[in-house]
Amino acid sequence: MSRIIKATMGMMMTLALFLCSGLNVSATGIDMVSNPYIILESYSVDEERIVPGEKFTLTLNLKNTSTVTAATNVLIDIENPYGVAPVYGTVSQKYVGDIAPSQSVQVSFEYDTWETITSNALEFSVSILADQRTNHIMLRIPAGADNPFNVLELTVPERVVATEMTSFSLSYRVIGKDSLNNVSFQVESSGEILGSSVGGNITAGATKNQNVSFSFPGAGEYVLDFYMKYQMEDGSQQSVLLDSKVINVEPKNLATEDGNYSDVLQEQESDNTQIMILVLGGGLILAIFIMVAVIMKKKR
């Protein structure tokens, strides 16, 4: 009897699975094929985290799971956490409209943040509304910064000549509530200091630009390390590696102010051509002069 009961139960389960698969019913009871349902495939933020005091963009990648029916009047509404607000002139709500079957759509929101954020993660409540059904999602996004400043841009010249002075430029902003004291910048190669510059005391929230001049002792390939050093308000000294770059330095005797080695060769070829023209021209004039002299002598 027990075998008959087990066999009957097995047949019933198989039949149930067959019926569900034929209707494309998910574990939540939603027909994912016939009925439009908008899911969040993925999301992204700048620098993979939210930096206090800095602007950022939140991008949502949405998709209609239905393969036959469009989702209509799709609207995205976000409830923001403490310390985050839409940039001036925008809101945390966007009307997407219709999303075709199996279509993916990207929606972005731009935000300002407060410097007073202390949490290491922020939660955003995202509601995806449509005529058919609504999807509610909670996003937990990492927040914070490894350093009390944010590097906005660091640039190095593309062409560098040995023993000639060059410089790298840096744009940065002090984030958080504390100021930075005794700020200095340094460029090194294999532990050797090539150049340095003093930034002084920088107040919280300030944006600064800094140039650091340096030169290379000879030609070759150099790995440059760019450091920022500073003192916190509690007196602690900090040194941070901002970036590392590989630079190819040209020999000074093969470079000019306006070009590289190929330019020098072109100039030399041009000079040789001009000399040849002068020589040929002079020879021709001399030949004509000799012929005229011979003719005049015969007439006499």
C-alpha positions as CSV (number, residue, x, y, z in Angstrom):
1,M,0.0,0.0,0.0
2,S,2.8,2.4,0.9
3,R,4.4,1.8,-2.5
4,I,1.1,2.7,-4.2
5,I,0.8,5.9,-2.1
6,K,4.3,7.0,-2.9
7,A,3.9,6.3,-6.6
8,T,0.6,8.2,-6.6
9,M,2.2,11.2,-4.8
10,G,5.2,11.1,-7.3
11,M,2.8,11.2,-10.3
12,M,0.9,14.1,-8.8
13,M,4.1,16.1,-8.2
14,T,5.3,15.5,-11.7
15,L,1.9,16.6,-13.1
16,A,2.0,19.7,-11.0
17,L,5.5,20.7,-12.2
18,F,4.4,20.0,-15.8
19,L,1.4,22.3,-15.5
20,C,3.4,25.0,-13.8
21,S,6.1,24.9,-16.4
22,G,3.5,25.1,-19.2
23,L,2.0,28.2,-17.6
24,N,5.4,29.8,-16.9
25,V,4.6,30.4,-13.3
26,S,7.5,31.5,-11.0
27,A,8.0,30.6,-7.3
28,T,6.2,33.9,-6.4
29,G,3.1,32.9,-8.4
30,I,3.8,35.5,-11.2
31,D,3.4,34.4,-14.8
32,M,6.8,35.8,-16.0
33,V,5.9,35.4,-19.7
34,S,2.4,36.5,-20.2
35,N,2.3,39.3,-17.5
36,P,4.8,42.2,-17.7
37,Y,7.0,42.4,-14.6
38,I,9.9,44.9,-14.3
39,I,12.9,43.7,-12.5
40,L,16.2,45.4,-11.5
41,E,18.9,43.6,-13.3
42,S,21.8,45.6,-11.8
43,Y,22.8,49.0,-10.5
44,S,25.9,51.1,-10.4
45,V,27.3,54.3,-8.7
46,D,30.4,56.4,-9.4
47,E,33.6,55.0,-7.9
48,E,31.6,51.9,-6.7
49,R,30.7,53.8,-3.5
50,I,29.1,57.0,-2.3
51,V,31.7,59.6,-1.1
52,P,30.4,62.0,1.5
53,G,30.3,65.6,0.2
54,E,30.6,64.5,-3.4
55,K,28.1,64.3,-6.2
56,F,27.3,60.9,-7.7
57,T,25.1,59.2,-10.3
58,L,22.9,56.2,-9.5
59,T,22.1,54.1,-12.6
60,L,19.4,51.4,-12.6
61,N,19.3,48.7,-15.3
62,L,15.7,47.5,-15.6
63,K,14.2,44.7,-17.7
64,N,10.7,43.5,-18.7
65,T,10.6,39.8,-18.0
66,S,7.6,39.2,-20.2
67,T,8.5,38.0,-23.7
68,V,5.0,38.8,-25.2
69,T,3.5,41.8,-23.4
70,A,4.8,45.3,-22.9
71,A,4.8,47.0,-19.5
72,T,2.9,50.3,-19.7
73,N,3.3,53.6,-17.8
74,V,6.4,52.5,-15.9
75,L,7.4,54.9,-13.2
76,I,10.5,54.8,-10.9
77,D,10.2,56.4,-7.5
78,I,13.1,56.4,-5.0
79,E,13.1,57.1,-1.3
80,N,16.5,58.5,-0.4
81,P,18.4,58.0,2.9
82,Y,19.7,60.7,5.2
83,G,22.4,62.8,3.7
84,V,21.4,62.3,0.1
85,A,19.3,64.6,-2.1
86,P,18.7,65.0,-5.8
87,V,20.8,67.7,-7.5
88,Y,19.1,71.1,-7.8
89,G,16.3,71.1,-10.3
90,T,15.7,67.3,-10.3
91,V,13.7,64.8,-8.3
92,S,14.0,61.2,-7.3
93,Q,11.3,60.1,-9.6
94,K,11.3,59.4,-13.4
95,Y,8.6,58.4,-15.8
96,V,10.0,55.7,-18.2
97,G,6.8,55.0,-20.2
98,D,6.4,51.7,-21.9
99,I,8.9,48.9,-21.8
100,A,8.6,46.4,-24.7
101,P,8.7,42.6,-24.1
102,S,12.2,41.5,-23.1
103,Q,13.5,45.1,-23.4
104,S,16.1,46.4,-21.0
105,V,16.1,50.1,-20.0
106,Q,18.7,52.2,-18.2
107,V,17.6,55.0,-15.8
108,S,19.9,57.4,-14.0
109,F,19.5,59.8,-11.1
110,E,22.0,62.5,-10.0
111,Y,22.5,63.2,-6.3
112,D,24.3,65.6,-3.9
113,T,25.5,64.2,-0.6
114,W,26.3,65.8,2.8
115,E,29.7,65.8,4.3
116,T,28.2,64.7,7.6
117,I,27.5,61.1,6.4
118,T,29.1,58.7,8.8
119,S,27.5,55.4,7.8
120,N,29.5,52.8,5.8
121,A,26.3,52.0,3.7
122,L,23.2,53.8,2.6
123,E,19.8,52.3,1.9
124,F,17.6,53.4,-1.0
125,S,14.0,52.2,-1.3
126,V,13.2,51.8,-5.0
127,S,9.6,51.3,-6.3
128,I,9.0,50.3,-9.9
129,L,5.4,51.0,-10.7
130,A,3.5,50.0,-13.8
131,D,-0.1,49.5,-14.9
132,Q,0.3,45.8,-14.4
133,R,2.1,45.4,-11.2
134,T,4.6,47.0,-8.8
135,N,8.1,45.9,-7.7
136,H,9.7,47.1,-4.5
137,I,13.5,46.9,-4.0
138,M,15.8,47.9,-1.2
139,L,19.3,48.9,-2.4
140,R,22.2,49.0,0.2
141,I,25.1,50.9,-1.4
142,P,28.5,51.2,0.2
143,A,29.5,54.7,1.4
144,G,32.5,56.4,2.8
145,A,36.1,57.3,1.6
146,D,39.5,55.7,2.2
147,N,41.0,59.2,2.5
148,P,39.8,62.7,3.7
149,F,40.2,64.0,0.1
150,N,39.0,63.1,-3.3
151,V,41.3,63.3,-6.4
152,L,39.4,65.0,-9.2
153,E,42.1,64.9,-11.8
154,L,45.8,64.0,-12.1
155,T,47.6,64.7,-15.4
156,V,51.2,64.1,-16.6
157,P,52.7,65.4,-19.8
158,E,52.8,62.9,-22.7
159,R,56.2,63.9,-23.9
160,V,59.2,64.4,-21.5
161,V,62.8,65.2,-22.3
162,A,65.7,64.2,-20.0
163,T,67.1,66.9,-17.7
164,E,64.4,69.3,-18.7
165,M,61.8,70.5,-16.2
166,T,58.3,69.2,-16.5
167,S,55.4,69.0,-14.0
168,F,52.2,67.0,-13.1
169,S,49.0,68.8,-12.2
170,L,46.5,67.7,-9.6
171,S,43.0,68.8,-8.7
172,Y,41.5,67.6,-5.4
173,R,38.8,68.3,-2.9
174,V,39.0,67.9,0.9
175,I,36.0,65.9,2.1
176,G,34.6,65.4,5.5
177,K,34.5,67.8,8.4
178,D,38.3,68.1,9.2
179,S,40.8,70.3,7.6
180,L,44.2,69.1,6.4
181,N,47.4,70.7,7.6
182,N,51.0,70.8,6.2
183,V,49.9,69.4,2.9
184,S,52.7,68.5,0.5
185,F,53.1,66.6,-2.7
186,Q,55.9,64.4,-3.9
187,V,56.9,62.5,-7.1
188,E,59.3,59.5,-6.7
189,S,60.8,56.9,-9.0
190,S,62.3,53.8,-7.4
191,G,62.4,55.5,-4.1
192,E,64.3,58.6,-5.4
193,I,62.5,61.9,-5.0
194,L,62.3,63.8,-8.3
195,G,60.3,66.8,-7.2
196,S,58.0,68.1,-4.5
197,S,55.7,71.0,-3.7
198,V,54.0,72.5,-0.6
199,G,50.2,72.9,-0.5
200,G,49.9,74.4,3.0
201,N,46.8,74.1,5.1
202,I,43.5,73.2,3.3
203,T,40.1,73.8,4.9
204,A,37.3,71.2,4.8
205,G,35.3,71.3,1.6
206,A,37.9,73.3,-0.3
207,T,38.9,72.4,-3.9
208,K,42.5,73.0,-4.8
209,N,44.8,72.7,-7.9
210,Q,48.5,71.9,-7.4
211,N,51.5,71.7,-9.8
212,V,54.6,69.7,-8.9
213,S,57.8,70.4,-11.0
214,F,60.4,67.7,-11.5
215,S,63.0,66.4,-14.0
216,F,64.6,63.1,-15.0
217,P,68.3,62.6,-14.8
218,G,68.4,60.6,-18.1
219,A,66.5,58.9,-20.8
220,G,64.6,55.7,-20.4
221,E,61.4,54.2,-18.9
222,Y,60.5,55.5,-15.4
223,V,57.7,54.3,-13.0
224,L,56.5,57.4,-11.2
225,D,54.7,57.3,-7.8
226,F,52.7,60.4,-6.8
227,Y,52.3,61.0,-3.1
228,M,50.2,63.3,-1.0
229,K,51.3,63.9,2.6
230,Y,49.4,65.8,5.3
231,Q,48.7,66.2,9.0
232,M,45.3,65.5,10.4
233,E,43.7,67.8,13.1
234,D,44.6,65.2,15.7
235,G,48.3,65.6,14.8
236,S,48.7,62.3,13.0
237,Q,50.9,62.3,9.9
238,Q,49.6,60.5,6.7
239,S,51.2,59.6,3.4
240,V,48.9,58.4,0.5
241,L,49.9,57.0,-2.9
242,L,47.7,58.9,-5.3
243,D,48.7,57.1,-8.5
244,S,51.5,55.4,-10.4
245,K,52.3,56.0,-14.1
246,V,54.9,54.7,-16.6
247,I,56.8,57.5,-18.4
248,N,59.1,57.2,-21.4
249,V,61.8,59.9,-21.3
250,E,63.5,61.0,-24.5
251,P,67.3,61.7,-24.7
252,K,67.9,65.5,-24.8
253,N,70.2,65.4,-27.9
254,L,67.5,63.7,-29.9
255,A,64.8,66.1,-29.0
256,T,64.0,69.7,-29.9
257,E,61.5,72.2,-28.5
258,D,59.1,71.6,-31.3
259,G,59.5,67.9,-32.1
260,N,61.1,64.5,-31.5
261,Y,63.9,62.5,-33.1
262,S,62.0,62.1,-36.3
263,D,61.6,65.8,-36.6
264,V,65.4,66.3,-36.2
265,L,66.0,63.8,-39.0
266,Q,63.5,65.6,-41.2
267,E,65.2,69.0,-40.5
268,Q,68.6,67.5,-41.3
269,E,67.3,66.1,-44.6
270,S,65.8,69.5,-45.5
271,D,69.1,71.2,-44.7
272,N,71.1,68.8,-46.9
273,T,68.6,69.3,-49.8
274,Q,69.1,73.1,-49.6
275,I,72.9,72.7,-49.6
276,M,72.7,70.5,-52.6
277,I,70.6,73.0,-54.5
278,L,73.0,75.8,-53.7
279,V,76.0,73.7,-54.9
280,L,74.3,72.8,-58.1
281,G,73.1,76.3,-58.7
282,G,76.6,77.7,-58.1
283,G,78.2,75.1,-60.4
284,L,75.7,76.0,-63.2
285,I,76.5,79.7,-62.9
286,L,80.2,79.0,-63.0
287,A,79.8,76.9,-66.1
288,I,77.9,79.6,-67.9
289,F,80.5,82.2,-67.0
290,I,83.3,80.0,-68.4
291,M,81.4,79.4,-71.6
292,V,80.9,83.1,-72.1
293,A,84.5,83.8,-71.4
294,V,85.6,81.2,-74.0
295,I,83.3,82.6,-76.7
296,M,84.5,86.1,-76.1
297,K,88.1,85.0,-76.4
298,K,87.5,83.3,-79.8
299,K,85.9,86.4,-81.2
300,R,89.0,88.4,-80.4
